[in-house]
Amino acid sequence: MKKADQLIEKIIQKRALIGVIGLGYVGLPLVLRFCEVGYQVLGFDVDSKKVSTLKRGRSYIKTIPSSQLASFVKKGQFDATDDFSRLQEPDCILICVPTPLTEKKEPDLQYIEKTTDTIRSSLRRGQLIVLESTTYPGTTEELILPKLKSTGLKVGRDFFLGYSPEREDPGNKSFTTSQIPKVVSGVTPSCKKTATALYGQAIQKIVPVSSPRVAELTKLLENIYRSVNIALVNELKILSDRMGIDIWEVIEAASTKPFGFTPFYPGPGMGGHCIPIDPYYLSWKAQEYDFSTKFILLAGEINVHVPYYVVSKIQDGLNRHGKSLKGSKILILGVAYKKDVDDARESPALAIMDLLQNKGATLLYHDPFIPVLPSFRKYTFKLKSVSLTSSLLRRIDAAVIVTDHSSVDYKWVVKHAPLIIDTRNVTKGMKQWENKIVKA
């Protein structure tokens, strides 16, 4: 029997051990899903603190309940390790490592490269390797494949390699990991067949595509689509403000059209680990083909500029109250990149806070999901979340609503704060306090 058929049989019978590298917002939901359908899963992470936490059955991601994780640890279905020499144990290895940007906005593939080198050192016959990290078209075949082939093993016969982009949306209760269709590809037909067999056991709908390059570009298109449309409404927001028109009312009216229109909403800038980063991966790769992705780069420029616009609106609001930005106490409401999640990576709040701090403002923040601000790629703020009290709100000069967490009573905040800068339209309908609300 061929290695591919042997592996597929092992997968279908749920005798295959699943290895997941990178136990964060992408990797951990995958761990839980494969455990749910009856597999044993071995998780790998370089962070020994994370590994220790998981081995005790405790989750460090708010959207993943510890109770669920603990049950799989107790049953012996899930184990975590920082010992990468154990990579020879799993039959299927899913790579879920970060793909950030360098300071020059170029792809930083060090985590994929290091992970591939580690897999190469222990690669054995009959293993399936699937990259899930977002990256530019060609990464799987141009970067990972040559390293694994250097072992002397043949792809499609001895080992199997594919790409299946992650589609996690933390905090979205409408779509679980099992419900989100999974795009799957392989370097060879047998690679695609084994990868499809694996994901087909855990995901309701599989979308096979012809090559890893197609799958890699599919993921980028999804996020570039959002980036471009968000840039459009952010630009229209700034224009509408000058025209004295409420862009939120415009979008609400346009949304009544039953065809040809999809609503996107403006905000304080781009955030998260995907949309602010992924478009630059394609723009960088396009240079190999003497092609400039002008549309994508323009959208990026607009979205990067939005925090500057927000700061200018804060200044306008303070001026109206006879105050300067320098020396003012500014409360940032929400530092997560989107509502009801505990992830602040690439959050527009960080850029806004940095700009305010550089202009001499005194900063405070409140975020029920992020009690302490860690160090980030570009920013370091030694701040802890403050409790929302009426006395605090009376002491500040302005509150800036950056992330609209559901647990915050914004009507109560507006009532007690002297000035509100609203980037999320949560003050809609609060006419009695409109003299102290500035839309940004």
ZAMAR-835872 format. One record per residue (C-alpha): residue number from 1; x, z, y. Coordinates in Angstrom, 2 decimals. Example, Ala and Ser with C-alpha at 12.3 -4.5 7.8 and 13.67 -1.06 7.14 Angstrom:
<sites>
(1,(12.30,7.80,-4.50))
(2,(13.67,7.14,-1.06))
</sites>
This chain:
<sites>
(1,(0.00,0.00,0.00))
(2,(1.28,-0.87,3.49))
(3,(2.28,1.93,5.88))
(4,(-0.55,0.97,8.26))
(5,(-3.18,1.26,5.52))
(6,(-1.68,4.54,4.32))
(7,(-1.82,5.98,7.82))
(8,(-5.38,4.74,8.44))
(9,(-6.51,6.31,5.15))
(10,(-4.84,9.58,6.17))
(11,(-6.58,9.40,9.59))
(12,(-10.02,8.71,8.12))
(13,(-9.64,11.55,5.60))
(14,(-8.54,13.83,8.47))
(15,(-5.28,14.65,6.73))
(16,(-3.22,13.26,9.61))
(17,(-1.50,15.81,11.86))
(18,(-2.02,14.92,15.54))
(19,(0.79,15.66,18.00))
(20,(0.07,15.77,21.75))
(21,(2.99,15.79,24.19))
(22,(2.08,17.25,27.60))
(23,(-0.57,19.98,27.55))
(24,(-2.09,19.54,30.99))
(25,(-5.31,18.08,32.38))
(26,(-5.05,15.04,30.06))
(27,(-3.39,16.44,26.96))
(28,(-5.35,19.65,26.52))
(29,(-8.83,18.01,26.46))
(30,(-7.47,15.62,23.80))
(31,(-6.23,18.58,21.76))
(32,(-9.69,20.16,21.85))
(33,(-11.46,16.93,20.98))
(34,(-9.34,16.22,17.89))
(35,(-9.75,19.85,16.80))
(36,(-13.53,19.53,17.26))
(37,(-13.70,16.63,14.80))
(38,(-11.62,18.42,12.17))
(39,(-7.96,17.55,12.72))
(40,(-4.97,19.84,12.85))
(41,(-3.18,19.43,16.17))
(42,(0.34,20.37,17.24))
(43,(0.84,20.47,21.02))
(44,(4.22,20.00,22.70))
(45,(5.19,21.08,26.21))
(46,(8.49,21.81,27.98))
(47,(6.91,24.78,29.77))
(48,(7.43,27.74,27.44))
(49,(5.01,29.88,29.51))
(50,(2.22,27.37,28.90))
(51,(3.06,27.27,25.20))
(52,(2.99,31.07,24.97))
(53,(-0.38,31.19,26.78))
(54,(-1.91,28.59,24.46))
(55,(-0.59,30.28,21.32))
(56,(-2.57,33.36,22.40))
(57,(-5.69,31.20,22.67))
(58,(-5.83,31.36,26.45))
(59,(-6.51,28.38,28.71))
(60,(-4.82,27.91,32.09))
(61,(-7.21,25.12,33.11))
(62,(-10.49,26.35,34.55))
(63,(-12.60,23.53,33.09))
(64,(-11.39,24.35,29.56))
(65,(-12.85,27.63,28.20))
(66,(-10.44,30.02,26.48))
(67,(-13.11,30.88,23.91))
(68,(-13.10,27.33,22.57))
(69,(-9.32,27.18,22.46))
(70,(-9.01,30.62,20.84))
(71,(-11.32,29.63,17.99))
(72,(-9.09,26.69,17.03))
(73,(-5.95,28.84,17.25))
(74,(-7.58,31.48,15.05))
(75,(-8.63,28.89,12.44))
(76,(-5.07,27.55,12.37))
(77,(-6.18,24.13,13.62))
(78,(-4.10,24.26,16.78))
(79,(-0.57,25.37,17.45))
(80,(1.68,24.80,20.45))
(81,(5.45,24.58,20.67))
(82,(8.34,23.82,23.02))
(83,(10.52,22.86,20.04))
(84,(10.62,19.07,20.21))
(85,(12.63,18.81,16.98))
(86,(9.24,19.27,15.31))
(87,(8.16,15.78,16.46))
(88,(8.86,14.46,12.98))
(89,(5.90,16.53,11.70))
(90,(2.90,14.73,13.36))
(91,(1.59,11.49,11.90))
(92,(0.17,10.42,15.28))
(93,(1.87,11.28,18.58))
(94,(-0.01,10.96,21.89))
(95,(2.15,10.97,25.04))
(96,(0.40,12.57,28.04))
(97,(3.29,13.25,30.43))
(98,(3.27,12.90,34.25))
(99,(4.13,9.62,35.97))
(100,(4.75,10.59,39.61))
(101,(6.37,8.68,42.47))
(102,(9.82,9.10,43.98))
(103,(10.19,9.94,47.67))
(104,(10.37,6.16,48.29))
(105,(7.02,5.66,46.51))
(106,(8.62,4.01,43.49))
(107,(7.63,4.78,39.87))
(108,(9.34,7.86,38.45))
(109,(9.36,7.33,34.69))
(110,(11.85,10.06,33.81))
(111,(9.27,12.00,31.79))
(112,(8.32,8.95,29.70))
(113,(11.98,8.08,29.19))
(114,(12.98,11.61,28.13))
(115,(9.97,11.88,25.82))
(116,(10.74,8.52,24.21))
(117,(14.39,9.50,23.65))
(118,(13.22,12.70,21.97))
(119,(10.75,10.83,19.74))
(120,(13.44,8.29,18.85))
(121,(15.73,11.04,17.54))
(122,(13.13,12.13,14.97))
(123,(11.07,8.95,14.41))
(124,(10.09,8.41,10.78))
(125,(8.25,5.76,8.84))
(126,(4.46,5.89,9.05))
(127,(4.16,7.41,12.54))
(128,(1.84,6.15,15.28))
(129,(3.01,6.59,18.89))
(130,(0.50,6.07,21.73))
(131,(1.28,6.32,25.44))
(132,(-1.62,7.61,27.56))
(133,(0.19,8.13,30.88))
(134,(-0.75,5.78,33.71))
(135,(2.01,3.26,34.39))
(136,(2.77,-0.35,35.36))
(137,(2.11,-3.31,33.01))
(138,(5.04,-3.73,30.64))
(139,(6.11,-0.09,30.27))
(140,(5.11,0.25,26.61))
(141,(6.82,-2.97,25.50))
(142,(9.76,-3.03,27.92))
(143,(10.75,0.64,28.06))
(144,(9.41,2.46,24.99))
(145,(9.58,-0.25,22.32))
(146,(13.32,-1.11,22.64))
(147,(14.26,2.58,22.37))
(148,(12.20,3.08,19.22))
(149,(13.37,-0.21,17.67))
(150,(16.98,0.92,18.14))
(151,(16.40,3.30,15.18))
(152,(16.35,0.28,12.90))
(153,(12.69,0.78,12.05))
(154,(10.38,-2.20,12.53))
(155,(7.33,-1.93,14.79))
(156,(4.07,-2.85,13.06))
(157,(5.56,-2.23,9.63))
(158,(7.51,1.05,9.68))
(159,(6.05,2.65,12.79))
(160,(3.18,1.81,15.14))
(161,(3.10,1.73,18.93))
(162,(0.17,1.43,21.31))
(163,(-1.14,2.18,24.78))
(164,(-4.49,3.83,25.56))
(165,(-4.91,4.95,29.17))
(166,(-6.33,8.40,29.88))
(167,(-9.68,8.51,31.66))
(168,(-10.10,12.24,32.22))
(169,(-12.17,13.37,35.20))
(170,(-11.68,17.16,35.51))
(171,(-14.80,19.00,36.57))
(172,(-17.15,16.12,35.72))
(173,(-19.82,17.68,33.52))
(174,(-21.65,14.37,33.00))
(175,(-18.88,12.83,30.87))
(176,(-16.91,14.69,28.21))
(177,(-13.78,13.32,26.54))
(178,(-15.84,12.04,23.59))
(179,(-18.31,10.20,25.86))
(180,(-15.82,8.25,27.98))
(181,(-15.14,4.81,26.40))
(182,(-11.50,4.48,25.30))
(183,(-9.46,1.35,26.00))
(184,(-7.03,0.88,23.08))
(185,(-4.18,-1.57,22.51))
(186,(-1.23,-2.06,20.18))
(187,(2.10,-3.90,20.25))
(188,(1.15,-5.70,17.01))
(189,(-2.20,-6.22,15.25))
(190,(-1.42,-3.40,12.80))
(191,(-0.47,-1.13,15.71))
(192,(-3.83,-1.79,17.38))
(193,(-5.64,-1.29,14.07))
(194,(-4.11,2.16,13.49))
(195,(-4.61,3.29,17.11))
(196,(-8.24,2.11,17.00))
(197,(-8.78,3.99,13.74))
(198,(-7.40,7.20,15.26))
(199,(-9.41,7.19,18.50))
(200,(-12.50,5.97,16.67))
(201,(-12.66,9.33,14.90))
(202,(-12.91,11.27,18.17))
(203,(-14.35,8.94,20.83))
(204,(-17.85,7.45,20.73))
(205,(-16.92,3.99,22.01))
(206,(-13.62,2.15,21.57))
(207,(-12.73,-0.86,23.74))
(208,(-9.92,-2.80,22.01))
(209,(-7.89,-5.16,24.23))
(210,(-5.35,-7.84,23.35))
(211,(-2.13,-6.16,24.53))
(212,(-0.64,-3.01,26.05))
(213,(-0.09,-4.92,29.30))
(214,(-3.84,-5.59,29.56))
(215,(-4.59,-1.91,28.91))
(216,(-1.95,-0.77,31.43))
(217,(-3.39,-3.02,34.14))
(218,(-6.94,-1.96,33.24))
(219,(-6.12,1.63,34.14))
(220,(-4.48,0.59,37.41))
(221,(-7.45,-1.61,38.35))
(222,(-9.85,1.32,37.86))
(223,(-7.92,3.50,40.29))
(224,(-7.01,0.74,42.76))
(225,(-10.73,-0.11,42.96))
(226,(-11.41,3.45,44.09))
(227,(-8.42,3.54,46.43))
(228,(-9.39,0.33,48.23))
(229,(-13.06,1.29,48.62))
(230,(-12.25,4.80,49.82))
(231,(-9.82,3.30,52.34))
(232,(-12.61,1.01,53.57))
(233,(-15.06,3.86,54.22))
(234,(-12.32,6.02,55.75))
(235,(-11.48,3.23,58.19))
(236,(-15.17,2.76,58.98))
(237,(-15.49,6.53,59.48))
(238,(-12.84,6.44,62.21))
(239,(-14.47,3.41,63.85))
(240,(-17.95,4.95,63.58))
(241,(-16.69,8.11,65.24))
(242,(-15.54,6.10,68.26))
(243,(-18.87,4.30,68.33))
(244,(-20.82,7.55,68.15))
(245,(-22.38,6.61,64.80))
(246,(-22.71,8.95,61.79))
(247,(-20.98,7.12,58.91))
(248,(-22.71,9.38,56.35))
(249,(-26.11,8.25,57.59))
(250,(-24.93,4.63,57.39))
(251,(-23.80,5.05,53.77))
(252,(-27.05,6.80,52.84))
(253,(-29.06,3.93,54.29))
(254,(-26.88,1.25,52.67))
(255,(-27.25,3.02,49.30))
(256,(-30.96,2.20,49.23))
(257,(-30.04,-1.42,48.47))
(258,(-30.72,-1.79,44.71))
(259,(-28.02,-4.41,44.14))
(260,(-24.60,-5.48,45.43))
(261,(-23.63,-2.09,46.90))
(262,(-21.83,0.92,45.41))
(263,(-21.52,3.94,47.70))
(264,(-18.08,5.43,48.38))
(265,(-17.68,8.41,50.65))
(266,(-15.05,9.22,53.28))
(267,(-13.00,12.38,53.16))
(268,(-9.84,14.06,54.47))
(269,(-7.53,11.69,52.58))
(270,(-6.60,10.77,49.02))
(271,(-5.96,13.43,46.39))
(272,(-5.31,14.02,42.71))
(273,(-2.73,12.87,40.21))
(274,(-4.02,9.26,39.94))
(275,(-5.54,7.49,42.93))
(276,(-2.85,8.27,45.57))
(277,(-0.09,7.30,43.09))
(278,(-1.20,4.59,40.67))
(279,(-1.58,1.68,43.12))
(280,(2.12,1.96,44.02))
(281,(3.06,1.43,40.36))
(282,(1.50,-2.04,40.47))
(283,(2.90,-2.84,43.93))
(284,(6.39,-1.98,42.70))
(285,(6.06,-4.08,39.53))
(286,(4.62,-7.02,41.51))
(287,(7.96,-7.43,43.29))
(288,(9.45,-8.70,40.00))
(289,(7.10,-11.65,40.37))
(290,(7.88,-12.28,44.07))
(291,(4.41,-11.06,44.94))
(292,(3.36,-8.65,47.65))
(293,(0.16,-6.68,46.98))
(294,(-0.84,-6.57,50.65))
(295,(-4.40,-5.40,50.06))
(296,(-3.30,-2.47,47.90))
(297,(-0.55,-1.41,50.31))
(298,(-2.89,-1.61,53.29))
(299,(-5.40,0.66,51.52))
(300,(-2.57,3.10,50.84))
(301,(-1.54,3.08,54.51))
(302,(-5.09,3.81,55.66))
(303,(-5.57,6.67,53.20))
(304,(-2.20,8.21,54.11))
(305,(-3.21,8.11,57.80))
(306,(-6.49,10.02,57.33))
(307,(-4.95,13.56,57.40))
(308,(-3.49,12.67,60.83))
(309,(-6.98,11.73,61.98))
(310,(-8.35,15.05,60.69))
(311,(-5.68,16.96,62.62))
(312,(-6.54,15.02,65.79))
(313,(-10.20,16.05,65.36))
(314,(-9.12,19.69,64.94))
(315,(-7.22,19.39,68.22))
(316,(-10.26,17.84,69.91))
(317,(-12.46,20.69,68.70))
(318,(-10.03,23.37,69.90))
(319,(-9.68,21.63,73.28))
(320,(-13.45,21.79,73.65))
(321,(-13.12,25.56,73.28))
(322,(-10.25,25.71,75.77))
(323,(-7.58,26.34,73.12))
(324,(-4.42,24.58,72.03))
(325,(-3.48,23.92,68.43))
(326,(-0.20,25.80,68.79))
(327,(-0.82,29.47,68.07))
(328,(-4.37,28.93,66.80))
(329,(-5.50,30.53,63.54))
(330,(-6.78,27.79,61.25))
(331,(-8.63,28.54,58.00))
(332,(-8.49,25.76,55.40))
(333,(-11.56,25.86,53.16))
(334,(-10.54,24.33,49.83))
(335,(-7.07,23.12,48.84))
(336,(-7.95,21.53,45.48))
(337,(-7.92,17.73,45.48))
(338,(-11.65,17.67,44.68))
(339,(-14.55,20.09,44.36))
(340,(-14.77,22.66,41.58))
(341,(-11.35,22.02,39.99))
(342,(-8.19,24.14,40.02))
(343,(-5.76,21.27,40.66))
(344,(-4.15,20.78,44.09))
(345,(-1.69,18.02,43.16))
(346,(-1.48,15.39,45.92))
(347,(-4.39,17.10,47.68))
(348,(-4.99,15.90,51.27))
(349,(-5.22,19.59,52.18))
(350,(-1.46,19.86,51.72))
(351,(-0.70,17.05,54.18))
(352,(-3.17,18.51,56.70))
(353,(-1.64,21.99,56.36))
(354,(1.87,20.61,56.77))
(355,(0.89,18.75,59.95))
(356,(-0.86,21.82,61.37))
(357,(2.07,24.08,60.55))
(358,(4.52,21.68,62.22))
(359,(2.37,21.76,65.34))
(360,(2.56,25.55,65.52))
(361,(-0.75,26.62,64.00))
(362,(-1.08,29.78,61.91))
(363,(-2.55,28.90,58.52))
(364,(-4.86,30.71,56.12))
(365,(-6.74,29.24,53.20))
(366,(-9.61,30.09,50.89))
(367,(-10.04,28.47,47.49))
(368,(-11.83,30.29,44.64))
(369,(-10.04,28.07,42.11))
(370,(-6.47,28.40,43.44))
(371,(-5.56,32.04,44.20))
(372,(-1.90,31.26,44.98))
(373,(-0.43,27.99,46.23))
(374,(2.46,26.91,43.97))
(375,(5.32,24.68,45.11))
(376,(4.48,20.99,45.14))
(377,(6.46,17.76,45.05))
(378,(6.64,17.55,48.86))
(379,(5.28,20.86,50.15))
(380,(5.87,24.57,49.79))
(381,(3.48,27.09,51.35))
(382,(3.94,30.77,50.60))
(383,(0.24,31.54,50.90))
(384,(-2.46,33.29,48.89))
(385,(-6.18,32.63,49.09))
(386,(-7.94,35.00,51.48))
(387,(-11.37,36.50,50.91))
(388,(-14.19,35.01,52.94))
(389,(-15.67,37.74,55.13))
(390,(-17.61,37.63,58.37))
(391,(-14.83,39.60,60.13))
(392,(-12.23,37.04,58.98))
(393,(-14.35,34.15,60.22))
(394,(-14.75,35.81,63.61))
(395,(-10.96,36.26,63.91))
(396,(-10.02,32.63,63.31))
(397,(-10.12,29.81,65.84))
(398,(-11.35,27.10,63.45))
(399,(-12.37,26.58,59.83))
(400,(-11.58,23.18,58.30))
(401,(-13.74,22.17,55.33))
(402,(-11.37,20.06,53.21))
(403,(-12.74,20.60,49.69))
(404,(-16.45,21.24,49.27))
(405,(-16.49,23.74,46.40))
(406,(-20.02,24.50,45.18))
(407,(-19.52,28.28,45.22))
(408,(-19.00,28.50,49.02))
(409,(-22.01,29.25,51.21))
(410,(-21.27,26.79,54.02))
(411,(-24.32,27.74,56.06))
(412,(-23.05,31.32,56.16))
(413,(-19.54,30.09,57.09))
(414,(-20.87,27.94,59.93))
(415,(-22.95,30.84,61.22))
(416,(-19.95,33.18,61.56))
(417,(-17.02,30.85,62.41))
(418,(-16.41,29.84,66.04))
(419,(-15.56,26.21,65.20))
(420,(-16.08,24.07,62.08))
(421,(-14.23,20.85,61.26))
(422,(-16.26,19.17,58.50))
(423,(-14.57,16.42,56.46))
(424,(-17.18,16.41,53.66))
(425,(-20.55,16.30,55.47))
(426,(-21.58,19.69,54.06))
(427,(-22.96,20.70,57.46))
(428,(-25.58,17.96,57.35))
(429,(-28.88,19.25,58.75))
(430,(-27.38,22.35,60.45))
(431,(-28.73,21.31,63.84))
(432,(-28.86,24.85,65.23))
(433,(-25.04,25.03,65.20))
(434,(-24.19,21.43,66.03))
(435,(-22.36,22.49,69.23))
(436,(-19.61,24.06,67.12))
(437,(-19.42,21.46,64.35))
(438,(-16.95,18.57,64.53))
(439,(-17.23,15.84,61.89))
(440,(-13.87,14.50,60.78))
</sites>
